[in-house]
């Protein structure tokens, strides 16, 4: 990478970090470009060489996070031909999901907080929905994303809500081990919520 590009990227990161730092203390709507520049220790002309406004800074941060979640491979899930294979491959998928959360927990916590961007939750859910639809279409024997005897939209919404619950829970509860989160999620998803809870209650 050319030296100039490396320096440009470093300044990009300084600006992004400055915005995230400010959002921890006040809503994004109340953060000004001047405040971002002061926090990043740059002048305004430098800021405008990188971004037209603060909204594009936030957009870049969110796009980076979304691309990381989108990059989680579904290829092994798409080749699942039994519930046992699906369970094993889902474990790998969830590991990837949790790894991204671990690496980006502070950013996610800020963006998903009340001071962050309310629309990011919907963007992330929509991206997950698209991935799930594409995955089920490849798994399906007839190449359709529709499920026999099931309301397709409701089924996908249920799975997306489960994925979002993992993300939010893991972000908000860093002390809970990823293994515990993964095991709980798999049991709920594979065995069903009522069956999983009932079995847990009946254990001595």
Z-matrix of the N, CA and C atoms (Angstrom, degrees):
N
C 1 1.460
C 2 1.532 1 109.72
N 3 1.353 2 118.01 1 130.16
C 4 1.467 3 120.49 2 178.21
C 5 1.525 4 111.44 3 -57.96
N 6 1.332 5 115.72 4 149.22
C 7 1.462 6 120.97 5 -177.59
C 8 1.522 7 111.65 6 -58.25
N 9 1.350 8 116.57 7 -40.26
C 10 1.463 9 120.28 8 -179.68
C 11 1.527 10 110.75 9 -62.08
N 12 1.339 11 115.88 10 -43.45
C 13 1.464 12 119.73 11 -178.85
C 14 1.521 13 111.02 12 -64.76
N 15 1.332 14 115.64 13 -38.91
C 16 1.465 15 120.06 14 178.63
C 17 1.533 16 110.35 15 -61.71
N 18 1.328 17 116.58 16 -44.31
C 19 1.466 18 120.97 17 179.32
C 20 1.523 19 110.79 18 -65.75
N 21 1.331 20 116.27 19 -39.37
C 22 1.467 21 121.21 20 178.58
C 23 1.529 22 109.88 21 -61.28
N 24 1.328 23 116.43 22 -44.70
C 25 1.463 24 121.06 23 179.57
C 26 1.529 25 111.48 24 -64.55
N 27 1.323 26 116.17 25 -37.21
C 28 1.465 27 120.26 26 178.08
C 29 1.527 28 111.05 27 -62.99
N 30 1.331 29 115.89 28 -41.10
C 31 1.469 30 119.96 29 178.78
C 32 1.524 31 110.37 30 -67.45
N 33 1.321 32 116.45 31 -40.40
C 34 1.472 33 120.92 32 173.89
C 35 1.527 34 110.38 33 -52.68
N 36 1.329 35 115.08 34 -46.80
C 37 1.459 36 120.60 35 -177.67
C 38 1.522 37 111.23 36 -66.91
N 39 1.328 38 117.23 37 -38.99
C 40 1.471 39 121.00 38 177.66
C 41 1.525 40 110.77 39 -60.55
N 42 1.325 41 115.96 40 -42.12
C 43 1.465 42 120.65 41 -179.98
C 44 1.530 43 110.23 42 -66.04
N 45 1.326 44 116.42 43 -44.00
C 46 1.468 45 120.60 44 179.16
C 47 1.523 46 110.89 45 -62.42
N 48 1.325 47 116.16 46 -44.70
C 49 1.470 48 120.38 47 179.63
C 50 1.523 49 111.47 48 -63.73
N 51 1.331 50 115.95 49 -36.89
C 52 1.465 51 120.10 50 179.15
C 53 1.523 52 110.59 51 -64.02
N 54 1.329 53 116.25 52 -44.05
C 55 1.468 54 119.68 53 178.89
C 56 1.523 55 110.76 54 -62.29
N 57 1.324 56 117.09 55 -45.59
C 58 1.463 57 120.61 56 179.78
C 59 1.524 58 111.04 57 -61.09
N 60 1.313 59 116.26 58 -40.17
C 61 1.463 60 120.81 59 178.82
C 62 1.527 61 110.98 60 -61.91
N 63 1.312 62 116.34 61 -41.96
C 64 1.467 63 120.91 62 -179.16
C 65 1.528 64 111.61 63 -68.73
N 66 1.339 65 116.34 64 -36.62
C 67 1.468 66 120.03 65 -178.73
C 68 1.528 67 111.46 66 -67.69
N 69 1.306 68 117.79 67 -21.89
C 70 1.468 69 119.06 68 177.27
C 71 1.525 70 111.27 69 -65.88
N 72 1.340 71 116.97 70 -22.42
C 73 1.464 72 120.67 71 -175.70
C 74 1.522 73 113.76 72 -107.82
N 75 1.336 74 117.16 73 -22.26
C 76 1.465 75 119.47 74 -177.28
C 77 1.522 76 109.93 75 -150.96
N 78 1.338 77 117.66 76 158.17
C 79 1.468 78 120.49 77 178.88
C 80 1.526 79 111.37 78 -60.94
N 81 1.316 80 115.69 79 148.58
C 82 1.464 81 121.33 80 179.59
C 83 1.526 82 111.30 81 -53.81
N 84 1.330 83 116.95 82 -38.82
C 85 1.469 84 121.17 83 -177.53
C 86 1.526 85 112.28 84 -60.54
N 87 1.329 86 117.03 85 -24.97
C 88 1.466 87 120.64 86 -177.27
C 89 1.528 88 112.96 87 -97.49
N 90 1.318 89 116.78 88 1.01
C 91 1.466 90 120.88 89 177.90
C 92 1.527 91 108.78 90 -85.73
N 93 1.320 92 116.61 91 130.95
C 94 1.464 93 120.74 92 179.75
C 95 1.526 94 110.74 93 -103.38
N 96 1.323 95 114.89 94 160.97
C 97 1.469 96 120.06 95 176.71
C 98 1.523 97 110.66 96 -62.32
N 99 1.333 98 117.09 97 -39.14
C 100 1.469 99 120.74 98 178.35
C 101 1.526 100 111.05 99 -59.11
N 102 1.324 101 116.62 100 -41.16
C 103 1.465 102 120.57 101 179.64
C 104 1.528 103 111.00 102 -65.41
N 105 1.323 104 115.97 103 -38.77
C 106 1.470 105 119.89 104 177.73
C 107 1.528 106 109.77 105 -62.63
N 108 1.334 107 116.31 106 -44.31
C 109 1.470 108 120.65 107 -179.08
C 110 1.528 109 111.43 108 -63.04
N 111 1.327 110 116.33 109 -43.25
C 112 1.468 111 119.73 110 179.75
C 113 1.525 112 110.97 111 -64.27
N 114 1.319 113 116.08 112 -42.76
C 115 1.466 114 120.12 113 -179.13
C 116 1.528 115 111.15 114 -66.87
N 117 1.335 116 116.22 115 -37.30
C 118 1.468 117 120.73 116 179.80
C 119 1.526 118 112.28 117 -81.94
N 120 1.342 119 116.07 118 -8.49
C 121 1.472 120 122.31 119 -178.73
C 122 1.531 121 111.39 120 59.95
N 123 1.333 122 114.22 121 48.56
C 124 1.465 123 120.67 122 175.91
C 125 1.524 124 107.93 123 -133.37
N 126 1.331 125 116.98 124 163.08
C 127 1.460 126 118.83 125 175.58
C 128 1.528 127 109.73 126 -89.62
N 129 1.317 128 115.90 127 165.15
C 130 1.468 129 120.64 128 -174.32
C 131 1.525 130 112.47 129 -64.64
N 132 1.318 131 116.87 130 -33.41
C 133 1.470 132 118.90 131 179.66
C 134 1.527 133 110.61 132 -63.30
N 135 1.336 134 115.91 133 -36.05
C 136 1.472 135 119.75 134 176.76
C 137 1.522 136 110.20 135 -65.67
N 138 1.330 137 115.92 136 -43.09
C 139 1.467 138 119.74 137 178.77
C 140 1.524 139 110.67 138 -55.81
N 141 1.334 140 116.41 139 -48.37
C 142 1.465 141 120.15 140 -174.71
C 143 1.533 142 113.21 141 -73.27
N 144 1.319 143 117.28 142 -12.01
C 145 1.464 144 119.17 143 171.24
C 146 1.531 145 110.84 144 -76.29
N 147 1.332 146 114.99 145 -17.54
C 148 1.467 147 120.34 146 -178.08
C 149 1.525 148 112.65 147 -105.58
N 150 1.319 149 116.41 148 -40.18
C 151 1.465 150 120.73 149 -176.07
C 152 1.525 151 110.54 150 -140.24
N 153 1.327 152 115.86 151 144.68
C 154 1.467 153 120.00 152 178.34
C 155 1.524 154 111.37 153 -74.65
N 156 1.341 155 116.27 154 -31.03
C 157 1.461 156 120.58 155 179.62
C 158 1.527 157 109.66 156 -162.98
N 159 1.324 158 116.29 157 178.17
C 160 1.471 159 121.03 158 -176.93
C 161 1.528 160 111.85 159 -67.76
N 162 1.331 161 116.63 160 -26.06
C 163 1.464 162 120.47 161 -178.79
C 164 1.529 163 111.29 162 -65.43
N 165 1.325 164 115.78 163 -35.43
C 166 1.462 165 119.41 164 178.86
C 167 1.527 166 111.49 165 -72.72
N 168 1.327 167 116.78 166 -27.51
C 169 1.471 168 119.91 167 174.88
C 170 1.530 169 108.93 168 -65.12
N 171 1.326 170 115.21 169 -48.31
C 172 1.468 171 120.22 170 179.26
C 173 1.525 172 110.57 171 -62.85
N 174 1.314 173 116.25 172 -40.82
C 175 1.464 174 120.85 173 179.99
C 176 1.526 175 111.14 174 -61.35
N 177 1.326 176 116.75 175 -39.63
C 178 1.464 177 120.77 176 179.22
C 179 1.528 178 111.01 177 -66.24
N 180 1.324 179 116.69 178 -42.52
C 181 1.468 180 120.81 179 178.64
C 182 1.528 181 109.94 180 -60.54
N 183 1.328 182 115.62 181 -46.10
C 184 1.465 183 120.50 182 -177.70
C 185 1.527 184 111.44 183 -68.68
N 186 1.327 185 116.88 184 -39.48
C 187 1.466 186 120.50 185 179.36
C 188 1.527 187 110.56 186 -62.66
N 189 1.323 188 116.12 187 -37.78
C 190 1.464 189 120.61 188 178.39
C 191 1.528 190 110.64 189 -64.52
N 192 1.329 191 116.73 190 -43.70
C 193 1.465 192 120.56 191 178.95
C 194 1.528 193 111.01 192 -65.11
N 195 1.326 194 116.80 193 -44.46
C 196 1.464 195 120.89 194 -179.39
C 197 1.528 196 111.28 195 -62.44
N 198 1.329 197 116.62 196 -39.38
C 199 1.471 198 119.74 197 -179.28
C 200 1.525 199 110.86 198 -65.59
N 201 1.327 200 116.79 199 -33.64
C 202 1.464 201 120.03 200 178.73
C 203 1.528 202 110.60 201 -67.77
N 204 1.329 203 116.91 202 -43.15
C 205 1.465 204 119.53 203 177.39
C 206 1.530 205 110.62 204 -66.31
N 207 1.323 206 116.54 205 -39.03
C 208 1.465 207 120.26 206 -178.75
C 209 1.524 208 111.38 207 -67.06
N 210 1.338 209 116.09 208 -26.50
C 211 1.467 210 120.28 209 -176.41
C 212 1.527 211 112.96 210 -75.08
N 213 1.340 212 117.86 211 -12.04
C 214 1.467 213 119.77 212 178.49
C 215 1.525 214 108.37 213 -61.20
N 216 1.303 215 116.03 214 125.36
C 217 1.465 216 120.12 215 -174.51
C 218 1.528 217 112.18 216 -74.13
N 219 1.326 218 114.85 217 134.50
C 220 1.466 219 121.71 218 174.17
C 221 1.524 220 111.47 219 -105.08
N 222 1.341 221 116.69 220 5.97
C 223 1.465 222 119.78 221 -171.19
C 224 1.520 223 112.43 222 -60.66
N 225 1.335 224 116.84 223 -39.43
C 226 1.467 225 118.75 224 -179.08
C 227 1.526 226 110.42 225 -69.94
N 228 1.339 227 117.03 226 -36.81
C 229 1.464 228 120.00 227 177.37
C 230 1.524 229 109.76 228 -63.32
N 231 1.335 230 116.01 229 -39.81
C 232 1.462 231 120.71 230 -178.32
C 233 1.526 232 112.35 231 -64.25
N 234 1.341 233 117.23 232 -19.74
C 235 1.462 234 120.99 233 -179.48
C 236 1.532 235 111.83 234 -102.18
N 237 1.324 236 116.81 235 17.06
C 238 1.465 237 121.05 236 179.81
C 239 1.525 238 109.80 237 -80.56
N 240 1.336 239 116.08 238 123.59
C 241 1.462 240 120.19 239 -178.52
C 242 1.525 241 112.22 240 -115.97
N 243 1.338 242 116.11 241 7.72
C 244 1.462 243 120.39 242 175.32
C 245 1.521 244 107.71 243 -152.21
N 246 1.328 245 116.36 244 163.66
C 247 1.461 246 120.15 245 -179.69
C 248 1.523 247 110.57 246 -65.55
N 249 1.351 248 117.65 247 -31.40
C 250 1.465 249 120.62 248 178.02
C 251 1.530 250 110.79 249 -67.08
N 252 1.336 251 115.98 250 -43.33
C 253 1.464 252 119.78 251 177.65
C 254 1.524 253 110.47 252 -64.73
N 255 1.330 254 115.70 253 -40.87
C 256 1.463 255 119.98 254 -179.95
C 257 1.524 256 110.60 255 -62.23
N 258 1.334 257 116.81 256 -42.57
C 259 1.465 258 120.90 257 179.59
C 260 1.522 259 110.97 258 -61.66
N 261 1.337 260 116.24 259 -46.18
C 262 1.466 261 120.58 260 -179.96
C 263 1.527 262 111.01 261 -62.63
N 264 1.324 263 116.46 262 -43.25
C 265 1.460 264 120.25 263 -177.84
C 266 1.526 265 111.96 264 -72.90
N 267 1.327 266 116.41 265 -29.98
C 268 1.463 267 119.59 266 174.55
C 269 1.525 268 110.75 267 -65.10
N 270 1.325 269 116.30 268 -34.87
C 271 1.469 270 120.12 269 177.26
C 272 1.521 271 110.36 270 -58.46
N 273 1.331 272 116.40 271 -44.40
C 274 1.464 273 120.24 272 179.22
C 275 1.524 274 111.22 273 -64.61
N 276 1.335 275 115.97 274 -38.89
C 277 1.463 276 120.58 275 178.78
C 278 1.532 277 110.28 276 -63.49
N 279 1.331 278 116.28 277 -45.27
C 280 1.468 279 120.37 278 -178.82
C 281 1.522 280 110.72 279 -66.93
N 282 1.337 281 116.96 280 -36.66
C 283 1.466 282 120.09 281 175.26
C 284 1.529 283 110.12 282 -57.77
N 285 1.337 284 115.95 283 -43.70
C 286 1.462 285 120.15 284 178.54
C 287 1.515 286 111.65 285 -63.43
N 288 1.331 287 115.77 286 -41.20
C 289 1.463 288 121.43 287 178.66
C 290 1.525 289 110.72 288 -61.44
N 291 1.321 290 116.03 289 -46.66
C 292 1.464 291 120.99 290 -178.07
C 293 1.527 292 112.17 291 -69.84
N 294 1.327 293 117.16 292 -33.04
C 295 1.468 294 120.25 293 176.76
C 296 1.529 295 110.63 294 -62.68
N 297 1.326 296 116.31 295 -42.45
C 298 1.467 297 120.25 296 179.09
C 299 1.523 298 110.38 297 -65.15
N 300 1.329 299 116.67 298 -40.05
C 301 1.463 300 120.38 299 177.93
C 302 1.522 301 110.36 300 -62.47
N 303 1.333 302 116.50 301 -43.75
C 304 1.465 303 120.99 302 -179.88
C 305 1.524 304 111.12 303 -60.95
N 306 1.326 305 116.53 304 -43.25
C 307 1.463 306 121.23 305 -177.49
C 308 1.530 307 112.62 306 -72.57
N 309 1.329 308 116.85 307 -23.23
C 310 1.470 309 120.42 308 -173.36
C 311 1.526 310 112.77 309 -126.76
N 312 1.340 311 116.45 310 23.34
C 313 1.461 312 119.96 311 -173.85
C 314 1.525 313 112.87 312 -57.90
N 315 1.331 314 117.33 313 -44.69
C 316 1.466 315 119.41 314 -176.53
C 317 1.527 316 111.30 315 -63.69
N 318 1.336 317 116.90 316 -42.44
C 319 1.467 318 119.95 317 178.11
C 320 1.521 319 110.95 318 -63.69
N 321 1.329 320 116.00 319 -46.48
C 322 1.461 321 120.30 320 -178.91
C 323 1.525 322 111.13 321 -62.35
N 324 1.331 323 116.37 322 -40.91
C 325 1.466 324 120.28 323 -179.65
C 326 1.525 325 110.87 324 -61.14
N 327 1.325 326 116.35 325 -39.32
C 328 1.466 327 120.53 326 -179.13
C 329 1.526 328 110.96 327 -72.46
N 330 1.334 329 116.79 328 -47.75
C 331 1.466 330 120.60 329 -177.31
C 332 1.527 331 111.45 330 -64.87
N 333 1.336 332 116.88 331 -35.94
C 334 1.467 333 120.77 332 -178.42
C 335 1.526 334 112.98 333 -86.60
N 336 1.331 335 117.26 334 -3.48
C 337 1.463 336 120.49 335 -179.53
C 338 1.527 337 110.87 336 -76.71
N 339 1.325 338 116.03 337 173.65
C 340 1.471 339 120.49 338 -179.77
C 341 1.523 340 111.75 339 -64.64
N 342 1.338 341 117.11 340 -22.89
C 343 1.466 342 120.59 341 178.49
C 344 1.524 343 112.66 342 -86.24
N 345 1.324 344 116.22 343 -10.54
C 346 1.461 345 120.74 344 -175.41
C 347 1.516 346 113.49 345 -84.86
N 348 1.323 347 115.07 346 -140.93
C 349 1.463 348 121.31 347 -175.60
C 350 1.526 349 109.89 348 -112.53
N 351 1.335 350 118.03 349 109.05
C 352 1.473 351 120.86 350 -179.23
C 353 1.528 352 112.88 351 -59.18
N 354 1.322 353 117.22 352 -27.39
C 355 1.465 354 120.05 353 -177.18
C 356 1.525 355 112.59 354 -75.66
N 357 1.347 356 117.36 355 -16.77
C 358 1.463 357 119.29 356 -177.49
C 359 1.523 358 110.87 357 -64.60
N 360 1.315 359 117.02 358 -37.51
C 361 1.471 360 121.09 359 177.37
C 362 1.524 361 109.76 360 -55.95
N 363 1.337 362 116.27 361 -45.92
C 364 1.466 363 120.50 362 -179.22
C 365 1.526 364 111.75 363 -68.66
N 366 1.334 365 116.88 364 -37.83
C 367 1.466 366 120.25 365 178.02
C 368 1.523 367 110.96 366 -61.90
N 369 1.328 368 115.42 367 -43.74
C 370 1.461 369 120.45 368 -179.43
C 371 1.527 370 110.64 369 -66.60
N 372 1.329 371 116.52 370 -42.68
C 373 1.467 372 120.59 371 178.97
C 374 1.527 373 111.04 372 -63.38
N 375 1.322 374 117.24 373 -40.06
C 376 1.466 375 121.29 374 179.55
C 377 1.526 376 110.98 375 -65.73
N 378 1.330 377 116.35 376 -39.92
C 379 1.461 378 120.38 377 178.18
C 380 1.528 379 110.77 378 -64.02
N 381 1.335 380 116.85 379 -43.34
C 382 1.465 381 120.92 380 178.41
C 383 1.526 382 110.72 381 -63.96
N 384 1.324 383 116.49 382 -39.09
C 385 1.460 384 121.24 383 178.82
C 386 1.526 385 110.97 384 -60.87
N 387 1.321 386 116.22 385 -43.20
C 388 1.469 387 120.94 386 178.90
C 389 1.525 388 110.79 387 -62.61
N 390 1.343 389 116.53 388 -43.46
C 391 1.466 390 120.47 389 179.07
C 392 1.527 391 110.81 390 -62.13
N 393 1.328 392 116.54 391 -42.93
C 394 1.467 393 120.39 392 -178.22
C 395 1.526 394 110.77 393 -65.56
N 396 1.329 395 117.17 394 -43.38
C 397 1.466 396 120.62 395 178.87
C 398 1.523 397 110.75 396 -59.84
N 399 1.326 398 116.06 397 -44.88
C 400 1.468 399 119.91 398 -179.99
C 401 1.524 400 111.49 399 -64.84
N 402 1.335 401 115.86 400 -37.85
C 403 1.465 402 120.33 401 -179.62
C 404 1.520 403 111.20 402 -66.66
N 405 1.331 404 117.16 403 -47.87
C 406 1.465 405 120.04 404 -178.48
C 407 1.521 406 111.27 405 -64.78
N 408 1.326 407 116.04 406 -32.55
C 409 1.465 408 119.51 407 178.76
C 410 1.524 409 110.59 408 -63.88
N 411 1.346 410 116.52 409 -36.51
C 412 1.463 411 120.38 410 179.96
C 413 1.528 412 111.65 411 -77.15
N 414 1.338 413 116.55 412 -31.06
C 415 1.465 414 119.97 413 178.14
C 416 1.527 415 110.76 414 -72.56
N 417 1.338 416 115.50 415 -37.14
C 418 1.464 417 121.33 416 -174.29
C 419 1.526 418 111.77 417 -56.78
N 420 1.312 419 116.12 418 137.38
C 421 1.465 420 120.90 419 -179.58
C 422 1.525 421 112.18 420 -68.43
N 423 1.334 422 115.83 421 -25.57
C 424 1.467 423 117.88 422 -179.31
C 425 1.526 424 112.56 423 -103.87
N 426 1.346 425 116.25 424 9.33
C 427 1.458 426 119.93 425 176.54
C 428 1.508 427 114.37 426 71.96
N 429 1.331 428 116.61 427 18.85
C 430 1.461 429 120.65 428 -179.21
C 431 1.519 430 109.92 429 -106.95
N 432 1.333 431 116.18 430 149.64
C 433 1.460 432 119.66 431 175.56
C 434 1.527 433 111.03 432 -88.12
N 435 1.343 434 117.28 433 -2.37
C 436 1.460 435 121.12 434 179.16
C 437 1.523 436 110.50 435 -85.57
N 438 1.332 437 116.48 436 145.10
C 439 1.454 438 122.13 437 -178.68
C 440 1.528 439 109.57 438 -100.56
N 441 1.334 440 116.12 439 140.52
C 442 1.457 441 119.59 440 175.78
C 443 1.523 442 109.89 441 -70.62
N 444 1.330 443 115.76 442 131.44
C 445 1.468 444 122.87 443 175.87
C 446 1.525 445 113.60 444 61.65
N 447 1.324 446 117.18 445 19.79
C 448 1.462 447 121.09 446 177.07
C 449 1.522 448 109.58 447 -132.81
N 450 1.332 449 115.25 448 149.12
C 451 1.456 450 119.81 449 171.94
C 452 1.528 451 107.12 450 -78.40
N 453 1.324 452 116.04 451 109.72
C 454 1.464 453 121.14 452 -172.93
C 455 1.520 454 112.51 453 -58.68
N 456 1.322 455 116.75 454 -48.16
C 457 1.465 456 120.39 455 -177.49
C 458 1.525 457 111.29 456 -61.54
N 459 1.329 458 116.27 457 -41.84
C 460 1.463 459 120.24 458 -179.93
C 461 1.526 460 110.95 459 -65.68
N 462 1.337 461 116.83 460 -41.74
C 463 1.465 462 120.82 461 -179.87
C 464 1.530 463 110.87 462 -62.65
N 465 1.335 464 116.51 463 -44.47
C 466 1.465 465 120.45 464 -179.76
C 467 1.525 466 110.57 465 -67.82
N 468 1.338 467 117.04 466 -40.94
C 469 1.468 468 120.31 467 177.75
C 470 1.526 469 110.93 468 -59.95
N 471 1.333 470 116.30 469 -37.72
C 472 1.467 471 121.05 470 179.61
C 473 1.532 472 110.57 471 -63.88
N 474 1.340 473 116.38 472 -44.89
C 475 1.465 474 120.46 473 -179.11
C 476 1.527 475 110.82 474 -68.71
N 477 1.338 476 116.81 475 -41.03
C 478 1.469 477 120.62 476 178.32
C 479 1.528 478 110.13 477 -61.90
N 480 1.331 479 116.10 478 -43.79
C 481 1.468 480 119.98 479 178.65
C 482 1.526 481 110.65 480 -60.47
N 483 1.332 482 116.36 481 -36.40
C 484 1.468 483 120.79 482 177.95
C 485 1.524 484 110.78 483 -66.23
N 486 1.340 485 116.26 484 -44.37
C 487 1.469 486 120.17 485 177.73
C 488 1.529 487 110.96 486 -61.36
N 489 1.327 488 116.22 487 -43.79
C 490 1.462 489 120.26 488 179.92
C 491 1.529 490 110.64 489 -64.46
N 492 1.330 491 116.04 490 -35.95
C 493 1.469 492 119.74 491 178.52
C 494 1.524 493 110.39 492 -63.41
N 495 1.337 494 116.89 493 -40.40
C 496 1.471 495 120.84 494 176.94
C 497 1.522 496 110.25 495 -60.52
N 498 1.333 497 115.88 496 -48.90
C 499 1.463 498 120.58 497 -176.77
C 500 1.525 499 110.82 498 -59.85
N 501 1.324 500 116.43 499 -50.62
C 502 1.465 501 120.65 500 -177.17
C 503 1.528 502 111.05 501 -66.15
N 504 1.338 503 116.38 502 -42.21
C 505 1.467 504 119.41 503 -179.41
C 506 1.529 505 110.92 504 -64.32
N 507 1.335 506 116.71 505 -44.82
C 508 1.468 507 120.17 506 -179.04
C 509 1.527 508 111.41 507 -64.95
N 510 1.331 509 116.81 508 -35.21
C 511 1.469 510 120.73 509 178.06
C 512 1.525 511 110.51 510 -68.09
N 513 1.333 512 116.07 511 -42.63
C 514 1.468 513 120.69 512 -174.62
C 515 1.525 514 113.67 513 -83.51
N 516 1.343 515 117.75 514 -14.57
C 517 1.469 516 120.80 515 -177.64
C 518 1.533 517 110.47 516 -128.73
N 519 1.323 518 117.27 517 69.37
C 520 1.472 519 120.27 518 -177.51
C 521 1.526 520 113.81 519 -63.29
N 522 1.338 521 117.15 520 -20.11
C 523 1.470 522 119.73 521 -178.54
C 524 1.529 523 112.27 522 -77.64
N 525 1.336 524 117.45 523 -19.24
C 526 1.464 525 120.72 524 179.95
C 527 1.525 526 108.78 525 -79.98
N 528 1.328 527 116.66 526 129.99
C 529 1.464 528 120.36 527 -176.67
C 530 1.523 529 111.35 528 -65.99
N 531 1.323 530 114.59 529 148.11
C 532 1.457 531 119.46 530 177.58
C 533 1.524 532 111.24 531 -64.16
N 534 1.326 533 116.72 532 -31.58
C 535 1.460 534 120.10 533 178.90
C 536 1.522 535 110.79 534 -63.18
N 537 1.330 536 116.42 535 -41.99
C 538 1.463 537 120.67 536 178.64
C 539 1.526 538 110.82 537 -64.96
N 540 1.326 539 116.61 538 -43.27
C 541 1.462 540 120.72 539 179.41
C 542 1.527 541 110.03 540 -63.14
N 543 1.330 542 116.14 541 -44.57
C 544 1.465 543 120.51 542 -178.82
C 545 1.525 544 111.34 543 -63.80
N 546 1.327 545 116.96 544 -46.23
C 547 1.463 546 120.43 545 -178.63
C 548 1.527 547 111.47 546 -61.90
N 549 1.334 548 115.56 547 -43.41
C 550 1.466 549 119.75 548 -179.91
C 551 1.522 550 110.85 549 -63.79
N 552 1.327 551 116.07 550 -44.94
C 553 1.463 552 120.39 551 -178.78
C 554 1.525 553 111.39 552 -62.27
N 555 1.335 554 116.53 553 -45.02
C 556 1.462 555 119.92 554 -178.73
C 557 1.526 556 111.43 555 -62.65
N 558 1.326 557 116.20 556 -42.09
C 559 1.466 558 118.98 557 178.98
C 560 1.523 559 110.98 558 -63.24
N 561 1.326 560 116.17 559 -43.18
C 562 1.465 561 119.91 560 179.84
C 563 1.522 562 111.34 561 -65.26
N 564 1.329 563 116.28 562 -40.89
C 565 1.457 564 120.06 563 -175.71
C 566 1.524 565 112.16 564 -75.38
N 567 1.328 566 116.90 565 -41.89
C 568 1.468 567 120.32 566 -176.24
C 569 1.525 568 111.97 567 -81.34
N 570 1.338 569 117.49 568 -45.78
C 571 1.466 570 120.73 569 -176.82
C 572 1.525 571 113.18 570 -89.50
N 573 1.334 572 116.59 571 -17.21
C 574 1.459 573 120.12 572 -177.39
C 575 1.520 574 110.71 573 94.33
N 576 1.342 575 117.83 574 145.03
C 577 1.468 576 121.19 575 -176.44
C 578 1.521 577 114.07 576 -57.69
N 579 1.330 578 117.45 577 -49.42
C 580 1.465 579 120.34 578 -175.59
C 581 1.525 580 111.00 579 -65.25
N 582 1.330 581 116.76 580 -43.80
C 583 1.458 582 121.05 581 -179.28
C 584 1.525 583 110.94 582 -64.12
N 585 1.340 584 116.52 583 -42.10
C 586 1.467 585 121.14 584 -179.57
C 587 1.524 586 111.30 585 -64.40
N 588 1.329 587 116.25 586 -47.48
C 589 1.470 588 120.14 587 -179.16
C 590 1.527 589 110.54 588 -64.97
N 591 1.333 590 116.96 589 -41.54
C 592 1.467 591 120.53 590 -179.57
C 593 1.530 592 110.62 591 -62.17
N 594 1.344 593 116.69 592 -45.64
C 595 1.466 594 120.34 593 179.00
C 596 1.526 595 111.02 594 -60.37
N 597 1.337 596 116.01 595 -40.06
C 598 1.460 597 120.35 596 -179.90
C 599 1.524 598 111.17 597 -64.95
N 600 1.330 599 116.27 598 -41.02
C 601 1.466 600 120.67 599 -179.69
C 602 1.526 601 112.07 600 -67.94
N 603 1.334 602 116.55 601 -30.73
C 604 1.460 603 120.78 602 -176.02
C 605 1.527 604 113.13 603 -83.94
N 606 1.352 605 116.43 604 -11.62
C 607 1.464 606 118.84 605 179.32
C 608 1.518 607 110.32 606 -70.44
N 609 1.319 608 115.77 607 139.90
C 610 1.464 609 120.18 608 178.49
C 611 1.524 610 109.80 609 -87.82
